[in-house]
Amino acid sequence: MIRPQEIGYFDELLADGSVHRRYEDGREEWRHRESSPSGLVRWHDNRNASGTDELLGNRIIKRVLADGTVTYARDIGYGRTLWDRGETVTVNRTSFGGRMGVMLAGLGIAGLAITAAQLPPLSMSPEEEEELRQQQAQSQSSSSGDSGGGGDSGGGGADDWDAGWDDGEEAWSDDDFG
């Protein structure tokens, strides 16, 4: 079982539809979803870093920094996202799922343990990324036609990741990716 450093965060929806994210370690991010079909999220922080986050599929998030550095994370449910090959987990304390995950972990529920199978990849080929993008596109198209939600084999659908950031209306649900 892996014991990553936990860093909580709180999201605030701003009037322009973007999000101000405050991490418990003092970092702050300003996030804005592109209106393109890719759903890319552009961000910059208070430490002069910037980049994009993209949900590839199978709950893998690709982060590209402004200098071209690429890292991967995995949404592991309950408002938690695993980064840095398991060294860090961010926890969405704004969302119900994130608060529930913290409560269940506090109760010692074994299902919240982080396993090697949940680790994000160290690297991916462009072909592997494209395959996951295709899976994500299929998941989105199947869940948009299903009023019951839907999901992918990774344990959650696109709606888990996109936080209700509807490209047309900039809606906000409170469960953003981390």
Protein Blocks (a to p, Z undefined) as FASTA:
>chain_A
ZZdddddddddddfkopacdddfkopacdddddfbfnlpacdddfeopacddddfbghia
cdddfkopacddddebjhiacehhhpaccddfkbmklmmmmmmmmnopaklpccfklpcc
fbdcfklmmmmmmmmmmmmmmmmmpmnnpacfkopafklmnnopafklopafhiacZZ
